[in-house]
Amino acid sequence: MSIFALMGAIQVGLIYSLVAIGVFISFRVLDFPDLTVDGSFPLGAAVTAALLVAGVNPFIAMGAAVISGFIAGILTAWLNLKLNILNLLASILTMIALYSINIRIMGGPNISLLSRKTIFTPLDNGISLGSYSIPSYILLPIGLSVMILILCFIIIRFLNSEIGLAMRATGKNTRMSRANGINTILMIGLGMGISNALVALAGSLFAQSEGFSDVTTGVGTIVIGLAAVIAGETLFPTRSILWSIFACIFGSIIYRLMIALALEADFIGLQASDLNLVTAVLVGFALVLPVIRQKFKKTKRGVQK
């Protein structure tokens, strides 16, 4: 694998790590199976692209994308908590509605951003440091890493705060949390909003880094997010929120690297059109890996006895 392909895989992995963290909050913290992310990811991309085309500042456009994702998460929570629609079905309804909304926002199925100013534009030509120069394909992952580390710090502090602990308690035992005076409706709504806000932010960054927004970019986002979470939890210890969040990041990067390696391995004979096949195999492996690991531990314990 070339250094260009390697850094490209890391860059995409860093972007999708926000999806993994969002999925972690909904699935692990709140115990809320949420498919809204398949709609909120392209929603963030659509809002950002539409505003950039209209000449809006990239950071303002990115902020608008985050707000739109938050609203999408709140809508799913409202359908579930107020209208008593099953949580999985509520998220599916929101996801389906967002498909049409995204087309409305963009005025069509896709928008090109190749000639538009984005937050990555200052890094397009690289940076010269005396006799050395750092190319853009290395600067972009570095810039994304700094941004994501700052976000992770904020998320970890929030989840360890009083409100964050109340949210985590709601996900563990809703009845007990309600009996202890926690507003579980507020906690679920807030958690779902934050989850989809992170996913929409990932969609915004993806659109700006790739130079386009398409209504179909959200297809399979939930699968990618779950695979990253499961892979991260399998490979790294997750006894605290700190390690759980970093496991999501590393799991996402490893997942993208595995896909890049599989597609570039000539002896396998895969093509770009086989991406969904590779994704399915990797996700299946990520789901089975914890079971294999558990069986290995039991066997090892039996041998030691």
N, C-alpha and C positions, 0 to 999 in steps of 0.2 A: 504494500500500500504506500502510495506517495505521501509526502508530508502535507500536500495540499488536500488530499482526500481525508487524511487523518484529522487535520484541523477542522475541516468541514464537518466531519462526523461529530467531533467534540462540540462544535458550535451549535449544531442542531440538537445534540444531546442536552446542552445547557439550557436551550430554549424550552425543550420538552420537560426539563426537570421542574419547571413551574407547573406544568400539567400534572406531573407526578405528585407534587406537594399539594396541589388542589384536590386531587383524587384521594390522597392520604387523609386530608381533613374531612372529606365527606364520608369515605368508606371506613376509615380507622377511628377517627376522633368522634364523629357523629353517628357512625353505624347507619349511614343513609346511602343506599345504592342509588347513584346519581348518573344518569345518562345525558344530562343537560350539557356536559362538556363537549359532546359532539356538535352542539350548536353554538355554545359560547366561545369556542376556539375560533371558528370562522367569523363569529360576531365581532370579536376584538379586531380581527384582520379587516373586516368590512368597514367598521367605523373608522379605523385608522386610515385606511386607503381613501375612503370618501372625503375625509377631512384634509388629507394631504393634497389630494387633487384640487380641493377648494382653496388651497394656499394657507392652511392653518399650520401653526408651529407644530413640529413633530412631537414635542413633549406634551403639548396640550391635547393633541390627537390621541396620544398614548393614554393620558389621563381619562379622556372621554371613553376609550375602549374599556378601561378598568371599571368605570362607573356602569357602563352598559352590561358588563359581565356580572357585576354585583346585583343589578336589577333582575337579570335572568335567573340568578340563583334564588333571589327573594321570591320570584314568581313561582318557581318550583316548590319552594317551602310553603307558600301560601296555598297552592293547589292541594298539597298534602295535609296541612294542618287545619286549614279553614274549610275546605270543601270535602275533606275526608277521602280524597283520592289516594289510592295506594302509592307509596313513595316512588316505586319504580315506574308505574304508569304515569305519574305526574311529571317525572323527568322526561319521559318519552314524548308526552304532549308538548312540553316546552321545547324540546329539541326539534320536533316536527314544525312547530310554529316559527322557530328561529330560521329555518331553511328559507321560508318565504320572506321573512323580515330582512334577512341578509341580502337577498336579491333586490329588495326594495331599497335598501340603504345604498347599495352600489349602483343601482340603476341598470343592473345586468348581472350575468353570472360571474364576471371577473373584472378586475381593474389592474392595469399595469402601472408600476411605480418606478420604472427604470429611469425616468428623467426627473423624478421628484426628490426633494430634499428630505432625508430621513435622519434619525439620530445617529446613524452609522456613516453618514456622508463625510464628516471630518476625518474618518479613518480610511476612506476609500483609496487614497494615494499613499498610505503608509506614513511612517515618521522617520526622519533622518536624524541620527544621533552622531554627529561628527562624520567619521568615515564609515559608520555602520548605518544600515537602514532596516527598519522592521516593516515587513510587508503587511498589507491589510488582512490577509487570511490568518495571520497570527495575532494581530491587534484586536480583531473582532472577538475571538474567544476570550481574550484577556479582559476586554471591556465588559463582556457579558458576565464573566466570572465575578468581577468586582460588583456589578449591579446585583447579581443573584445572592452573593454573600451578604450584602447589605439588607436585602429583602429577608433572607433567612434569619438574620439577627433580629429583625423586627418581629417576624413570625414566632420565633422561639420565645422572645420576651413576652409576646402577647399570650401565647399558650401557657406560659408559666405565671401569668398574672391572675388576679382574682376572677376576672371575667373568663379568661382562658380555662382556668381550672373548673369553673362552673360549666363551661361548654363541654369539657372532657368528661365531667361527671354526668352530664345529660346523655352523652353518647353511651356511657357504660351502663347506666341504670336510670331511665327516664322517670319512673315512678318514685324511686327514692329521692331523686333530685327535686322533683316537684314537692314531695313531702317536706323537704328541707328548705323550702321557700325560694327555690330557683325558678325563674321564669323560663321554662323549657321551650316555649314557643319562640321567645326572643332569641334564645341561644341557638336553636336549630336554624332560624331564619338568618341570624348573623353569620353562623358557620357556613351555611350554603352560599350566602352572598360572597364571603371571603374566598371560598373555594373556587367559584366561577369567575370571580374577579381576577384571580391568579391565572386561570386558564385563558381568559380573554387577554390578559397582558402577554401571555405566551403567543397567542394568535397575532397580537399587534407586533411583537418583536419578529415573529416569523415572516409576516408580510413585508416588513421593512428590510429584513436581511436578505430575503429571496427576491424582492423587487416586484411582487404581485400579490393580489388577494383573489382567491377563488372560493366559490360557495362550497366546493367539494373537499376543501382542505381539512374539514373537521371529521371526515369519514374515518372511523377507526381510532379516533383520539382516545376514547375511553379504554380501548384495548392496550394502546401504547402506555397510557398512564398506569394502568393496573400492572402491566408487565414490568415497568420500571420499579413500582413499589414492591412487588413480590420479589423481584431479583435483588433489589437493595436489601430487603429484610432478610433474605436468605444468605447473602454474602457478608453482611455487616451486622454487628450487635445493635439491637434496637430497644435497649432497656430504658432509655430516656428520650424525651422529645428532641433533644439535640442530635442524638445519633439517628433517630428516625428520619429527621429532615435531611441530614447528610446522606443517609442511605438512599433516599429518594433521588438525590442529585447524582450520586455515583451509579445507582441502578439505571438511571436514564442514559447516562454517558456510555456505560457498558453495553446497554441495549443497542444504541445507535452504532457503536463500534462493531458489534457482532453482525449487524445488518450490513455495514459497509464491507466487512471482511468477507461475508458470504457472497455478496454481489461481485466482489473483485477477485474472488478465487476462481481462476481459470479452469482448474481441474474439476470443479463442480459443474461448470457450464451454465450458470444462472445468468439471467438478463434483467434489465431494469423492470420489465413487465412481470417478473417473478417476485416483486417486492411483497405483495400480499401473502404469497406462499411462504416466503422467508419469515414474515411477521408472525403468521400462524404457527409455524414450527417453533420459533423462539418463545412465543407466548405459552404454547403448550409445555415447552421445556421448563419455563419459569414456574408454571403452575405445579408441575410434577416434582421439581427439584426439592421443595420443602419436605415432601413425603419421603423421597429417597433419603434425604439427609436424616430424617427422624428414624427411619428404619435402620440406617447405618449406625446411629447412636445406640439404638436398642441392641443391635447385634454386638457392638463393641462392649457394651456393658455386660452382656451375657458371657462373652469370652473372658472378660476380666474376672467375673465371679467364678 
